[in-house]
């Protein structure tokens, strides 16, 4: 076997090893359920749906974007959860999340040949930083999916984890950095969720807590 063939074979094997490793994302389950079934969504499904949202809704990006780059971000952004696990978006304690995910990014992308390793690690870092037009738009569709899933599932995850409307609005407000149109739609769903009783306001939750201790409150 020639030196060129050996290098090709080693490169190909690294790529196969990476593809086998990321199969694990199919077993990482999120806190939201899929819309037409009461089954919890896994990370692979989320990445696929996010990619489709990016393609279909790309005309609503605030700025001109490279849609291929956005789709790549969507497909790789949660691979880090293979080691780090899924962190619920509304958890109070997010400390240590970035460190664990960055370590996994280095390990998983490190399985690839050097050029691809650098490309996808840089893409992951760019997505996390949310500074470029592509990262902002990718972040917008990343947040849109769970808002839609919760709204059309009668607020399941919001109610189960005691999330209030002020937190949902605050956490998802970054959508407007990538798309004003998508943010208006998401904000409308959140407001309707409150009206329909799917999502409690902070004041309602405080009253509920007080009543648990004092029925006459």
C-alpha positions in Angstrom: 0.0 0.0 0.0 1.4 3.4 -1.0 1.8 6.2 1.5 -1.0 8.1 -0.1 -3.4 5.1 0.2 -2.3 4.7 3.9 -3.1 8.4 4.6 -6.5 8.1 2.8 -7.4 4.9 4.8 -6.4 6.6 8.1 -8.5 9.7 7.3 -11.5 7.6 6.2 -11.3 5.5 9.4 -11.2 8.6 11.6 -14.3 9.9 9.8 -16.1 6.6 10.3 -15.1 6.6 14.0 -16.6 10.0 14.4 -19.9 9.0 12.7 -20.2 6.0 14.9 -19.6 8.1 18.0 -22.3 10.7 17.2 -24.9 7.9 16.9 -25.1 8.4 20.6 -27.1 11.6 20.3 -30.1 9.5 19.4 -30.1 8.4 23.0 -29.9 11.8 24.6 -33.4 12.9 25.5 -34.6 16.4 26.0 -37.3 17.8 28.4 -39.7 18.6 25.6 -42.0 16.2 23.8 -42.6 15.9 20.1 -45.7 17.6 18.9 -47.7 14.7 17.5 -46.7 12.2 20.2 -46.2 12.2 23.9 -42.7 10.8 23.5 -39.7 12.9 24.6 -37.6 14.3 21.8 -34.0 13.2 21.4 -31.1 15.4 20.4 -30.8 14.0 16.8 -34.5 14.9 16.2 -34.0 18.3 17.6 -31.0 18.9 15.3 -32.9 17.7 12.3 -35.9 19.9 13.0 -33.7 22.9 13.8 -31.9 22.4 10.4 -35.3 22.3 8.6 -36.5 25.4 10.4 -33.3 27.2 9.4 -33.7 26.3 5.7 -37.4 27.1 5.5 -37.3 30.3 7.5 -34.0 31.7 6.3 -35.7 34.5 4.4 -36.7 36.0 7.8 -33.1 36.3 9.1 -32.3 39.9 10.2 -29.2 39.9 8.1 -27.8 38.1 5.0 -26.7 34.6 6.0 -24.8 31.6 4.7 -27.6 29.0 5.2 -25.2 26.1 4.6 -23.1 27.3 7.6 -26.3 27.7 9.7 -27.3 24.1 8.9 -23.9 22.8 9.9 -24.2 24.6 13.2 -27.6 23.2 13.8 -26.3 19.6 13.1 -23.3 19.8 15.4 -24.4 22.2 18.2 -25.7 19.5 20.5 -23.1 16.7 19.9 -21.4 17.9 23.1 -24.4 16.4 25.0 -23.0 13.0 24.3 -20.8 13.5 27.4 -22.3 16.6 29.1 -26.0 15.5 28.9 -28.9 17.7 28.2 -29.2 20.8 30.4 -32.7 22.1 30.8 -32.9 25.6 29.3 -34.6 27.1 32.3 -32.5 25.6 35.0 -31.3 28.2 37.5 -27.8 26.7 37.8 -26.0 26.7 34.5 -22.6 26.7 36.1 -20.1 24.2 34.7 -22.2 23.7 31.6 -19.9 25.4 29.1 -16.8 23.7 30.6 -18.3 20.2 30.3 -19.6 20.9 26.8 -16.3 22.4 25.6 -14.4 19.4 26.9 -16.8 17.1 25.0 -16.5 19.2 21.8 -12.7 18.8 21.9 -13.0 15.0 22.4 -15.7 14.3 19.8 -14.5 16.6 17.1 -11.0 15.4 17.9 -11.9 12.1 16.4 -12.0 13.7 13.0 -9.0 14.4 10.7 -7.3 17.6 11.7 -8.8 19.9 9.1 -12.4 18.8 9.9 -11.7 18.8 13.6 -10.7 22.5 13.4 -13.6 23.4 11.1 -16.3 21.9 13.4 -14.8 22.9 16.7 -14.6 26.5 15.3 -18.3 26.2 14.2 -19.3 25.0 17.6 -17.5 27.9 19.3 -19.0 30.4 16.8 -22.5 29.1 17.6 -21.9 29.4 21.4 -20.6 33.0 21.1 -23.7 34.1 19.1 -21.8 37.0 17.6 -22.0 36.3 13.8 -25.2 36.7 11.7 -25.2 32.9 11.2 -24.8 32.1 14.9 -27.6 34.5 15.8 -30.0 33.0 13.3 -29.1 29.5 14.4 -29.7 30.5 18.0 -33.1 31.9 17.0 -34.4 28.6 15.4 -32.8 26.6 18.2 -35.0 28.5 20.7 -38.1 28.5 18.4 -38.5 24.7 18.4 -39.0 24.2 22.1 -41.4 27.2 22.3 -43.5 25.7 19.6 -43.3 22.2 21.2 -44.4 23.5 24.6 -47.2 25.6 23.2 -48.7 22.8 21.1 -48.2 20.4 24.0 -50.3 22.6 26.3 -47.2 23.8 28.1 -46.1 20.3 29.3 -42.4 21.0 30.1 -43.1 24.5 31.4 -45.7 23.2 33.8 -43.8 20.1 34.8 -40.8 22.2 35.8 -42.6 25.2 37.2 -41.4 27.6 34.6 -43.1 31.0 34.5 -43.8 33.4 31.6 -41.2 36.0 32.7 -38.5 33.4 32.5 -39.7 32.0 29.1 -39.7 35.5 27.7 -36.3 36.4 29.1 -34.5 33.2 28.1 -36.0 33.3 24.6 -35.6 37.0 23.9 -32.3 36.2 22.1 -34.4 35.1 19.2 -34.8 38.7 18.2 -31.0 39.0 17.6 -31.4 36.6 14.7 -34.9 37.3 13.4 -37.4 39.9 14.4 -40.2 38.0 12.6 -39.5 34.7 14.4 -39.3 36.6 17.7 -42.8 38.2 17.2 -44.2 34.7 16.4 -42.5 33.1 19.4 -43.6 35.9 21.7 -47.1 35.6 20.5 -47.2 31.9 21.3 -45.9 32.7 24.8 -48.6 35.3 25.4 -51.3 32.9 24.1 -49.9 30.2 26.4 -50.5 32.5 29.4 -54.0 33.3 28.1 -54.8 29.6 27.6 -53.5 28.6 31.0 -50.5 26.6 29.7 -48.0 28.9 31.3 -48.2 30.7 34.7 -47.2 34.2 35.3 -44.7 34.7 38.2 -47.4 36.3 40.3 -49.7 33.3 39.8 -46.9 31.0 41.0 -46.2 33.0 44.1 -49.9 33.0 45.0 -49.9 29.2 44.5 -46.9 28.8 46.8 -48.5 31.0 49.5 -51.8 29.0 49.3 -49.9 25.8 49.8 -48.9 27.1 53.2 -52.0 29.1 54.0 -55.3 28.0 52.4 -56.9 31.3 53.4 -54.4 33.4 51.5 
